[in-house]
């Protein structure tokens, strides 16, 4: 049973800290400009498996304090066990359901009591938001890679209003919920705290087939959270009424996931503008990674995908903010 009180894991000791850089990037340049210490506190959401777990592992191996969060106690404790018994840094587990404002508040209070705040927030929690019509895919001879990057038909997707709503609430509103709940705890310093939102290629504006919405979303001078809320409300209403999403000008397939990431990217820009020089805020497509969400297809391992996220979180002082990264490179939204 999960108690109503926060569940806090014991600090993990001695995990495997061998993180190989297979990208050819000179890690010495980054290490030479190391700004963090064991007192640096990083919080990672959706961190019980896949990229999230590897982000925790790599941050801890760099000697800082890391808080692994997920919504399920059993999964969180299993992730702690997976990390090993002797960590270079300290890893703690705390339950976090990004759909619950109370859960976010509980985490915030615990962070304040335990550490006085945090320095790095990595929003990784996400769900796909739909099922797959495997029979249609098999008959059409469509594999997952084709569908992920070139698919244009909703015939391969199985939509349910509840699942779509959950996807939007976790991927987009959950990110906002966590940011707003922890924002006051970001510690001011010359290093500037970092917020990294884990996004996807599916969040690029080219995924939005509606030319009017695409044009509006590309104008960051007029975009607001209210605009994004209104757009998502219309999208969810069309899903509820079982309208043809392609005919209504919404992205397809993976409509809910694409909408959530498009809005996350826009929110990243808005947040960076709001915080200005108080924090670095960026979003990143970590690469096509082999995880449950990609049905174990992909070009990168979770460890390799996590390296891209960690490098963005730890870039030297004076780096960019309000940007979208594809792996290691800045890209347009």
ZIMOPE-V749829 format. One record per pair of residues at least 4 apart in sequence whose C-alpha atoms are under 7 Angstrom apart, sorted by the first residue. I is the first residue (numbers start at 0). GAP is how many residues later the second one is. Records with the same first field share a line. If there is no record, write none. Layout:
I: GAP ; GAP
This chain:
1: 71
5: 88 ; 89 ; 100
6: 87 ; 88
7: 84 ; 85 ; 86
8: 68 ; 83 ; 84 ; 85
9: 82
10: 79 ; 80 ; 81
11: 68 ; 72 ; 73 ; 74 ; 75 ; 78 ; 79
12: 71 ; 72 ; 73 ; 74 ; 75
13: 70 ; 71 ; 72 ; 73 ; 74
14: 68 ; 69 ; 70 ; 71 ; 72
15: 68
16: 44
18: 39
20: 4
26: 4
27: 4
28: 4
29: 4 ; 285 ; 286
32: 283
34: 156
35: 4
36: 26 ; 27
37: 25 ; 26 ; 27 ; 51
38: 25 ; 26
39: 24 ; 25 ; 79
40: 23 ; 24 ; 25 ; 77 ; 78 ; 79
41: 23 ; 24 ; 25 ; 76 ; 77 ; 78 ; 79
42: 23 ; 24 ; 25 ; 77 ; 78 ; 79
43: 8 ; 12 ; 23 ; 24 ; 25 ; 77 ; 78 ; 79 ; 80
44: 23 ; 24 ; 25 ; 77 ; 78 ; 79 ; 80
45: 6 ; 23 ; 24 ; 78 ; 79
46: 5 ; 6 ; 21 ; 22 ; 23
47: 4 ; 5 ; 22 ; 27 ; 28 ; 31
48: 4 ; 30
49: 4 ; 241 ; 252
50: 4 ; 251 ; 252 ; 254 ; 255
51: 4 ; 72
52: 4
53: 4 ; 248 ; 249 ; 252
54: 4 ; 251 ; 255
55: 4 ; 10 ; 12
56: 4 ; 26
57: 4
58: 5 ; 7 ; 251
59: 4 ; 5 ; 6 ; 27 ; 28 ; 29 ; 30 ; 31
60: 27 ; 28
62: 25 ; 26
63: 25 ; 26
64: 24 ; 25 ; 26
65: 24 ; 25 ; 26
66: 24 ; 25 ; 26 ; 27
67: 23 ; 24 ; 25 ; 26
68: 24 ; 25 ; 26 ; 27
69: 6 ; 25 ; 26 ; 27
70: 24 ; 25 ; 26
71: 4 ; 23
72: 4 ; 22
73: 4
74: 4
75: 4 ; 17
76: 4
77: 4
78: 4
95: 7 ; 8 ; 11
96: 6
97: 6 ; 72 ; 76 ; 79 ; 80
98: 70 ; 71 ; 75
99: 4
100: 4 ; 76
101: 4
102: 4
103: 4 ; 74 ; 77
104: 4 ; 76
105: 4
106: 4
107: 4 ; 73 ; 74
108: 4
109: 4
110: 4 ; 5 ; 6
111: 4 ; 5
116: 68 ; 69 ; 70
117: 67 ; 68 ; 69
118: 67 ; 68 ; 74 ; 75
119: 73 ; 74 ; 75
120: 73 ; 74 ; 75
121: 73 ; 74 ; 75
122: 52 ; 73 ; 74 ; 75
123: 73 ; 74
124: 46
125: 44 ; 45
126: 40 ; 44
127: 39 ; 129 ; 165
128: 34 ; 35 ; 37 ; 38 ; 127 ; 128
129: 27 ; 28 ; 29 ; 33 ; 34 ; 124
130: 26 ; 27 ; 28
131: 24 ; 25 ; 26
132: 4 ; 23 ; 24 ; 25
133: 4
134: 4
135: 4 ; 20
136: 4 ; 5 ; 19
137: 4
141: 4 ; 5
142: 4
143: 4
144: 4
145: 4 ; 5
146: 4
150: 102
151: 100 ; 101
152: 99 ; 100
153: 98 ; 99
156: 96
158: 5
159: 4
160: 4 ; 78 ; 79
161: 4
162: 4
163: 4 ; 92
164: 4 ; 71
165: 4
166: 4 ; 89 ; 90
167: 4 ; 5 ; 88 ; 92
168: 4 ; 5
169: 4 ; 5
170: 4 ; 89
171: 4 ; 88 ; 89 ; 91 ; 92
172: 4
173: 4
174: 4
175: 4
176: 4
177: 4
178: 4
181: 4
185: 7
186: 6
187: 4 ; 5
190: 126
191: 86 ; 87 ; 88
192: 86 ; 87
193: 85 ; 86 ; 87 ; 119
194: 85 ; 86 ; 87
195: 85 ; 86 ; 87 ; 117
196: 85 ; 86 ; 87
197: 85 ; 86 ; 87
198: 4 ; 62 ; 84 ; 85 ; 86
199: 61 ; 84 ; 85
200: 84
201: 5 ; 56 ; 59
202: 4 ; 55 ; 58 ; 59 ; 62
203: 58 ; 129
204: 9 ; 57 ; 128
206: 44
207: 6 ; 42 ; 43
208: 40 ; 41 ; 42
209: 4 ; 39 ; 40
210: 4
211: 4
212: 4
213: 4
214: 4
216: 6
218: 4
222: 4
223: 4
224: 4
225: 4
226: 4
227: 4 ; 35
228: 4
229: 4
230: 4
231: 4
232: 4
233: 4
234: 4
235: 4
236: 4
237: 4 ; 5
238: 4
243: 4
244: 4 ; 5
245: 4 ; 5 ; 6
249: 5
250: 4 ; 7
253: 4
254: 4
255: 4
256: 4
257: 4
258: 4
259: 4
260: 4
261: 4
262: 4
263: 4
264: 4 ; 18
265: 4
266: 4
267: 4 ; 13 ; 14 ; 15 ; 54
268: 4 ; 53 ; 54
269: 4
270: 4
271: 4 ; 8 ; 9 ; 49 ; 50
274: 4
279: 41
280: 40 ; 41
281: 39 ; 40 ; 41 ; 42
282: 40 ; 41 ; 42
283: 25 ; 40 ; 41 ; 42 ; 43
284: 40 ; 41 ; 42
285: 19 ; 20 ; 22 ; 23 ; 40 ; 41
286: 13 ; 18 ; 39 ; 40
287: 10 ; 11 ; 12
288: 9 ; 10 ; 11 ; 12 ; 13 ; 16
289: 4 ; 6 ; 7 ; 8 ; 9 ; 10 ; 11 ; 12
290: 4 ; 5 ; 11
291: 4
293: 4
299: 4 ; 5
300: 4
301: 4
302: 4
303: 4
304: 4
305: 4
306: 4
307: 4 ; 19 ; 20
308: 4
309: 4
310: 4
314: 4
322: 7
323: 6 ; 7 ; 8 ; 9
324: 4 ; 5 ; 6
325: 4 ; 5
